[in-house]
C-alpha cells in the first residue's frame, strides 16, 4: 500500500462479477478515471490506469457531489465508510462584495416529494428523512478534492490496482486489424488494449480520434483564484473566524459573494471553512497568469490587483488571501468546449469520460458528479455487452444515454454564471435563498438518477435506436418534457447577458 494511503482503511471489497476478458486502458488519474477503474474492476474488466502527473494529485480546493454518487459508494465498504468521514453538508449564505450577509444560511437539501422505495433509499444511502412530511430528501455533499482523490486511490490499492504515474499521452489510435485501440506516450512507447478510456481532461488529444480533429478548449474570458489550506493558519485571527462562520454543529457555510453588477475585475467570490480547512475563490477576468492547470500557482499579490478594484472589499478577506501558503494558490482559467454529441471513436474502442467528453463551469456544481456518473454508466454498459466483440455497441449506447443529461446540466452552469447564480434573473432585486437556477440544479431529476440502473433499464432500447434511426428513443434522465436542441456557449451566454430567458423546455424543477 502506498505511504499516502489510509492505514486504518476498511479492507473489505465488493464481490467482483465474472471476468469478461476485456482489457481496458484508462488515461487519466483524476476522480473520473479512478472511479472508472473501480467500477470496471467490479464489473469484471481487466484495468490499468496511466496518469501524466509524476505523482498523486494533491492540489485543488473542493467540489460537490450528490446522491447519484453516494448511492454507488454503498457497493464499496471502504468508500461508504470513508466518504462519511471526509464529507461535509454545507449550508448556503449570500453576501455582497463587501462581505455583508444578504440572506441565509439556508440548508442545501435536495427535496423529493415522491420517492420510490424510500425506506431502502434512506437506509442504504444515508440520506435525510423529513419526519414532518414523511418525505425523503438528500443533502449536498461537499468534498476536499485531495481527500476525495486519496479515498479513491486507497480503494484502488485495496483491490490490487495502482496508477502508473509519469505517462504523458500524445496520441490516441486504433488498430482495426487486431480490434484494439491504444496510445502513444511522450517517450515514443505505445500501449494497447481492447478499450481505451480517455479521462485526461479538457486538453485530451482524444478529440482527434472521436471528432476527427483536435478541438482545443476556448477561454471563457474568466478565471478563478482558488485555494484551500489548513484552518489552523487563520485561528489566531478572531475577525476571520467570526466573519467566515460555521453552523452551530460545525458544518460549513458556503458564502457566495455577488455584486449588483461587475465591480472592478471581480465577478463573484466564495469563502467557507470547516474544522479542517478554509477555502476561498474569486472569479475574475482572465489574466496573463491564468492557466487551466492544477499545478501552476500564483502569489497573493496577483489577487490583490483584483480586490483593490472592488469598492468596500473587506480587509479580513485580504488577510485570508495573504495567509494562503505559496503552493496552494491557483489561478484556474475557465475554459470551454461546446457540447459534443460524439464521445467515441468510429470503432467505439476509444471513449471519453469526464472533462475530456464535456466541460463544466464551476457554477454548474456538477463537473465531478457527471464524470463519476460517466464512470458508473460506462462500466455497466460494458458488463451488459458481455464480451470484447460488443465493445463498440457498449460505448455508443453509453454515449447515447449520457449526452443529453450532461448537456442540460452544462446549460444550467452557464445560466448560473451569467446571472450570478440566478439572483440577477429574479427581477425583484431581492436576494433569494434559492434562486431558480439553484433550484433546478437541486431538482429530483438531478439527484434521484441512478446511472447503473439506468444503463440496465435503457441499454437495449438505446441500442435498437442506434441500429435503426426509425426506432424512437427518449432519455428519461433529463427534465420531464425536455427535448434536446443543439446549442453553443457563445450564443447562450450572449442571450442571457442581453436579458433573454434561456430555452429550457420541460419541467426543470421536479
C-alpha positions in Angstrom: 0.0 0.0 0.0 1.2 3.5 -0.8 2.6 5.5 2.1 -0.2 8.1 1.3 -2.9 5.5 1.8 -5.1 5.3 4.9 -3.6 2.6 7.1 -6.8 2.2 9.0 -8.9 1.5 5.9 -11.6 -1.0 5.8 -10.2 -3.8 3.7 -13.5 -5.5 2.6 -14.1 -5.1 -1.1 -17.3 -5.8 -3.1 -17.9 -9.1 -4.9 -16.4 -8.9 -8.4 -18.5 -10.1 -11.4 -17.2 -12.9 -13.5 -14.3 -11.9 -15.9 -15.3 -10.6 -19.3 -11.9 -11.0 -20.9 -11.9 -7.3 -21.9 -8.7 -5.2 -21.3 -9.1 -1.5 -20.6 -6.5 1.2 -20.5 -7.7 4.3 -18.6 -5.8 7.5 -19.4 -6.1 10.0 -16.6 -5.9 9.5 -12.8 -8.4 12.2 -11.8 -11.6 11.3 -10.0 -13.4 10.2 -13.1 -10.6 7.9 -14.2 -10.2 6.4 -10.7 -13.9 5.7 -10.4 -14.0 4.2 -13.8 -11.1 1.8 -12.8 -13.0 0.8 -9.6 -16.4 0.2 -11.4 -14.8 -1.6 -14.3 -12.9 -3.9 -11.9 -16.2 -4.6 -10.1 -17.9 -5.4 -13.4 -15.3 -7.9 -14.4 -13.0 -6.0 -16.7 -9.1 -6.0 -16.6 -7.9 -2.5 -15.9 -4.7 -0.4 -16.0 -4.5 3.3 -15.3 -1.9 5.8 -16.5 -1.5 9.5 -15.5 0.7 12.2 -16.9 1.5 13.8 -13.5 4.5 12.4 -11.8 2.7 11.8 -8.5 -0.7 11.7 -6.9 -2.8 14.8 -7.4 -2.8 16.9 -4.2 -3.8 20.3 -5.4 -7.2 21.9 -5.6 -9.9 23.0 -3.3 -13.3 21.3 -3.3 -16.3 20.2 -5.3 -19.8 19.0 -4.6 -21.4 15.7 -5.4 -25.0 14.5 -4.9 -26.8 11.3 -4.0 -26.3 9.8 -7.5 -22.7 9.1 -6.5 -23.2 8.4 -2.8 -25.6 5.5 -3.9 -22.7 3.9 -5.8 -20.4 4.1 -2.8 -22.7 1.8 -0.9 -21.3 -1.1 -3.0 -17.8 -0.3 -1.7 -17.4 -0.8 2.1 -14.4 1.4 2.4 -15.8 4.2 0.1 -19.0 4.2 2.1 -17.2 4.5 5.4 -14.5 6.9 4.4 -16.9 9.2 2.5 -18.9 9.7 5.6 -15.7 10.7 7.4 -14.5 13.3 4.9 -17.7 14.8 3.6 -19.4 17.9 4.7 -23.0 19.1 4.3 -22.7 22.9 3.8 -25.5 25.4 4.0 -25.6 28.5 1.8 -25.4 32.2 2.6 -25.5 35.1 0.1 -23.2 38.1 0.6 -22.4 41.3 -1.3 -18.8 42.0 -2.4 -18.3 44.0 0.8 -18.8 40.7 2.8 -22.2 41.8 4.2 -24.7 38.9 4.6 -27.8 39.4 2.4 -29.6 36.1 3.0 -29.1 32.7 4.8 -27.7 30.5 5.8 -30.0 28.0 4.2 -29.8 24.2 4.3 -28.8 22.8 0.9 -31.4 20.0 0.8 -32.4 18.3 -2.4 -36.2 17.9 -1.9 -38.1 14.9 -3.3 -41.9 14.9 -2.9 -42.2 11.4 -4.4 -39.5 8.8 -3.8 -39.8 5.1 -4.8 -38.6 2.6 -2.3 -37.9 5.5 0.1 -37.1 3.3 3.1 -34.5 1.4 1.2 -33.0 4.6 -0.1 -32.9 6.1 3.4 -31.4 3.0 5.0 -28.8 2.4 2.3 -27.8 5.8 1.2 -27.6 7.8 4.4 -30.0 10.4 3.1 -32.2 12.6 5.1 -35.8 11.9 6.3 -38.2 14.8 6.7 -40.2 13.4 9.6 -42.9 16.1 9.4 -43.9 15.3 5.8 -42.6 11.7 5.6 -40.6 12.7 2.5 -37.1 11.6 1.7 -34.5 14.2 0.6 -30.8 14.3 0.1 -28.1 16.7 1.3 -25.4 18.3 -0.8 -22.1 16.5 -0.2 -19.0 18.8 -0.2 -15.6 17.3 -0.5 -11.9 18.3 -0.4 -10.6 17.4 -3.8 -7.2 16.0 -2.4 -9.0 13.9 0.3 -11.6 12.6 -2.2 -8.8 11.6 -4.6 -6.9 9.8 -1.9 -10.0 7.9 -0.9 -10.5 6.6 -4.4 -6.8 5.7 -4.8 -6.7 3.9 -1.5 -9.7 1.8 -2.5 -7.9 1.0 -5.8 -4.9 -0.2 -3.9 -7.1 -2.5 -1.8 -8.2 -4.3 -5.0 -4.6 -4.5 -6.3 -4.6 -1.7 -8.8 -2.1 1.2 -8.9 -1.9 4.3 -11.0 1.2 4.4 -13.3 2.4 8.0 -13.0 4.6 10.0 -15.4 2.9 8.6 -18.5 2.0 11.5 -20.8 -0.2 10.6 -23.8 0.4 12.5 -27.1 -1.7 10.4 -29.5 -4.7 8.1 -29.5 -5.0 5.4 -32.2 -7.0 2.4 -33.3 -5.7 -0.8 -35.0 -8.7 -2.4 -36.8 -6.6 -5.4 -37.9 -6.5 -6.7 -34.3 -9.6 -4.9 -32.9 -7.5 -2.9 -30.4 -7.0 0.8 -29.5 -4.0 2.4 -28.0 -2.0 5.5 -27.1 1.5 6.8 -27.8 3.4 8.2 -24.9 5.7 11.2 -25.0 8.7 8.9 -25.0 7.5 7.0 -28.1 6.2 4.0 -26.2 2.8 2.6 -27.3 0.2 0.9 -25.1 -2.7 -1.1 -26.4 -6.0 -2.6 -25.0 -9.4 -3.7 -26.2 -10.7 -0.4 -25.0 -9.1 3.0 -24.2 -10.9 5.4 -21.9 -9.9 9.0 -22.3 -10.3 10.5 -18.8 -7.4 13.0 -19.2 -9.4 16.3 -19.1 -10.1 19.2 -21.3 -6.7 19.1 -23.0 -7.1 15.5 -24.1 -5.7 14.5 -27.5 -8.6 12.1 -27.9 -10.8 14.6 -29.7 -8.7 13.9 -32.8 -10.0 10.4 -32.9 -13.5 11.0 -31.7 -14.3 14.2 -33.7 -11.7 13.8 -36.4 -9.7 16.8 -35.4 -8.1 18.4 -32.4 -10.6 20.7 -30.7 -8.8 23.0 -28.3 -10.8 24.4 -25.4 -11.6 28.1 -25.7 -11.3 30.6 -22.9 -14.5 31.9 -21.4 -12.7 35.1 -20.6 -12.9 34.3 -16.9 -10.6 32.7 -14.4 -10.8 31.7 -10.7 -8.3 32.4 -8.0 -8.9 29.4 -5.7 -7.2 27.9 -2.7 -7.7 25.6 0.3 -5.4 25.4 3.3 -5.5 24.2 6.9 -7.9 26.1 9.1 -5.3 26.4 11.9 -3.5 29.0 9.9 -6.3 31.5 10.5 -7.3 30.5 14.0 -5.3 33.4 15.5 -7.4 36.0 13.7 -10.8 36.3 15.5 -12.3 38.5 12.9 -11.8 35.9 10.1 -13.3 33.2 12.4 -16.3 35.5 13.1 -16.9 36.6 9.5 -16.3 33.2 7.9 -18.5 31.3 10.2 -19.9 27.8 10.6 -23.2 26.4 11.7 -23.7 25.6 15.5 -22.9 22.0 14.8 -19.6 22.9 13.0 -20.8 22.4 9.4 -19.5 24.7 6.7 -21.5 27.8 5.5 -20.7 28.3 1.8 -20.6 32.1 1.4 -21.4 33.2 -2.2 -20.4 36.9 -2.7 -22.1 38.6 -5.5 -22.3 42.2 -6.8 -25.1 44.3 -8.2 -23.0 44.5 -11.3 -19.4 43.8 -12.4 -17.3 45.6 -9.8 -13.7 46.1 -11.0 -12.3 42.9 -12.3 -14.2 40.6 -9.9 -17.5 38.9 -10.6 -18.2 36.5 -7.7 -16.3 35.2 -4.6 -16.7 32.2 -2.3 -15.5 31.7 1.2 -16.1 28.8 3.6 -14.4 26.9 6.4 -14.9 23.7 8.4 -13.0 22.0 11.2 -10.1 21.1 8.8 -9.8 23.7 6.0 -10.6 27.2 4.9 -11.4 27.6 1.2 -11.8 30.7 -0.9 -12.3 31.5 -4.6 -12.6 34.7 -6.6 -13.9 34.6 -10.2 -12.3 37.4 -12.3 -11.4 38.5 -15.8 -8.8 36.2 -17.2 -5.2 37.5 -16.7 -1.8 36.7 -18.1 -1.0 34.2 -15.3 -4.2 32.2 -15.7 -3.9 28.6 -16.7 -6.2 25.5 -16.9 -3.9 23.6 -14.5 -3.9 22.2 -11.0 -0.2 22.7 -10.6 0.6 26.3 -11.8 0.5 28.6 -8.7 0.4 32.3 -8.3 1.0 34.7 -5.4 -1.4 36.7 -3.2 -0.1 40.0 -4.7 -1.7 38.9 -8.0 -5.1 38.6 -6.3 -4.8 42.0 -4.6 -4.6 43.6 -8.0 -8.2 42.4 -8.4 -9.6 43.0 -4.9 -8.1 46.6 -4.9 -10.6 47.4 -7.7 -13.6 46.4 -5.6 -15.3 49.2 -3.6 -15.7 48.2 0.0 -13.8 44.9 -0.2 -13.1 44.0 3.4 -9.6 43.8 5.0 -10.3 40.4 6.6 -10.9 38.9 3.2 -7.5 40.1 2.0 -5.9 38.6 5.1 -7.4 35.2 4.2 -5.8 35.6 0.8 -2.5 36.8 2.3 -2.3 33.8 4.6 -2.6 31.3 1.8 0.5 29.1 1.6 2.5 29.8 -1.6 1.9 26.3 -3.1 -1.9 26.4 -2.5 -3.0 29.4 -4.6 -4.1 28.7 -8.2 -5.4 31.0 -10.9 -7.5 28.4 -12.7 -8.7 29.6 -16.2 -12.3 28.7 -17.1 -12.2 27.1 -20.5 -15.0 25.6 -22.6 -15.9 23.3 -25.4 -19.4 23.4 -26.9 -21.4 20.3 -26.1 -20.2 17.5 -28.3 -22.7 14.6 -29.0 -19.9 12.2 -30.0 -17.7 10.8 -27.3 -16.4 7.7 -29.1 -14.1 6.8 -32.0 -15.7 5.3 -35.1 -15.0 1.8 -33.8 -16.1 2.7 -30.3 -12.8 1.4 -28.9 -11.8 4.9 -27.6 -14.3 6.6 -25.4 -14.2 9.9 -23.5 -15.5 10.5 -20.0 -15.4 13.4 -17.6 -13.9 16.7 -18.8 -12.5 15.0 -21.9 -16.1 14.5 -23.0 -17.8 17.5 -21.5 -16.6 20.7 -19.8 -18.4 22.3 -16.9 -18.2 25.7 -15.3 -17.8 25.6 -11.5 -21.2 27.3 -11.3 -22.9 24.1 -12.5 -21.8 22.3 -9.4 -21.8 19.1 -11.4 -18.4 18.6 -13.1 -17.3 15.9 -10.6 -20.7 14.3 -10.4 -21.1 13.9 -14.1 -17.6 12.5 -14.5 -18.3 9.9 -11.8 -21.7 9.1 -13.3 -19.9 8.5 -16.7 -17.6 6.0 -15.0 -20.5 4.1 -13.5 -22.6 4.1 -16.6 -19.8 3.0 -18.9 -18.8 0.1 -16.7 -22.3 -1.2 -16.6 -22.8 -0.9 -20.4 -19.6 -2.9 -20.9 -20.9 -5.5 -18.4 -24.2 -5.8 -20.3 -22.4 -6.0 -23.7 -20.7 -9.1 -22.2 -17.6 -9.5 -24.4 -15.0 -7.7 -26.4 -16.9 -8.2 -29.7 -19.6 -5.9 -28.4 -17.4 -3.1 -27.1 -18.5 -0.8 -30.0 -22.2 -1.1 -29.1 -21.5 -0.7 -25.4 -19.6 2.6 -25.7 -22.0 4.1 -28.2 -25.0 3.1 -26.0 -23.3 4.8 -23.1 -22.8 7.9 -25.1 -26.5 8.0 -26.1 -27.6 7.5 -22.5 -25.4 10.3 -21.2 -25.1 13.1 -23.7 -28.5 14.9 -23.3 -28.3 14.7 -19.5 -24.9 16.3 -19.4 -25.8 19.0 -21.9 -28.8 20.0 -19.7 -26.5 20.4 -16.6 -23.9 22.2 -18.7 -26.5 24.7 -19.7 -27.5 25.4 -16.1 -23.9 26.1 -15.2 -23.8 28.9 -17.9 -27.2 30.2 -16.7 -25.8 30.5 -13.2 -22.6 32.1 -14.3 -24.4 34.8 -16.4 -27.0 35.6 -13.8 -24.8 35.4 -10.6 -26.4 32.0 -9.6 -29.8 33.2 -10.7 -30.0 36.2 -8.5 -29.9 38.7 -11.4 -32.8 36.9 -13.1 -35.2 37.2 -10.1 -36.4 40.6 -11.4 -37.2 41.9 -7.9 -33.7 43.0 -6.9 -34.2 41.0 -3.7 -31.7 38.2 -2.9 -33.4 34.9 -2.8 -32.2 31.9 -0.7 -32.6 29.5 -3.6 -33.0 31.4 -6.9 -34.4 29.4 -9.8 -31.3 28.0 -11.4 -30.1 26.8 -8.0 -33.5 25.1 -7.5 -33.1 23.5 -11.0 -29.7 22.1 -10.0 -31.2 20.7 -6.8 -34.3 19.2 -8.5 -35.1 15.5 -8.1 -34.2 14.7 -11.8 -30.6 15.6 -10.9 -30.1 13.6 -7.8 -32.5 10.7 -7.9 -30.9 9.4 -11.1 -29.0 6.0 -10.7 -26.6 5.7 -13.7 -26.1 2.0 -13.2 -29.8 1.1 -13.0 -30.5 3.5 -15.9 -28.0 1.7 -18.1 -29.5 -1.6 -17.3 -33.0 -0.4 -17.9 -32.3 1.5 -21.2 -29.4 -0.3 -22.8 -31.4 -2.4 -25.3 -33.8 0.3 -26.2 -30.9 2.7 -26.9 -29.1 0.0 -28.9 -32.2 -0.6 -31.0 -32.5 3.1 -31.8 -28.8 3.2 -32.7 -29.2 0.3 -35.1 -32.3 1.8 -36.7 -33.0 5.5 -36.6 -36.7 4.8 -37.2 -36.9 3.3 -33.7 -37.9 6.0 -31.2 -35.9 6.5 -28.0 -36.4 9.1 -25.3 -34.0 9.6 -22.4 -35.7 10.0 -19.0 -32.7 11.1 -17.0 -33.3 14.7 -18.1 -36.0 17.2 -17.0 -39.5 15.9 -17.7 -40.7 17.1 -21.1 -37.3 18.3 -22.2 -36.4 17.7 -25.8 -32.7 18.3 -26.5 -31.8 21.0 -29.0 -28.2 21.8 -30.0 -26.8 25.0 -28.5 -23.4 26.6 -28.1 -21.7 28.6 -25.4 -21.4 32.0 -27.1 -25.0 32.2 -28.2 -26.4 31.1 -24.9 -24.2 33.5 -22.9 -25.0 36.4 -25.1 -28.7 35.9 -24.9 -28.5 35.7 -21.1 -26.4 38.8 -20.9 -29.0 40.6 -23.1 -31.7 39.6 -20.5 -33.3 36.9 -22.5 -34.7 33.7 -20.9 -32.9 30.5 -21.9 -34.7 27.8 -23.9 -35.5 25.4 -21.0 -38.3 23.3 -22.5 -39.9 21.0 -19.9 -40.1 21.0 -16.1 -36.6 21.6 -14.8 -37.6 21.8 -11.1 -39.2 18.4 -10.5 
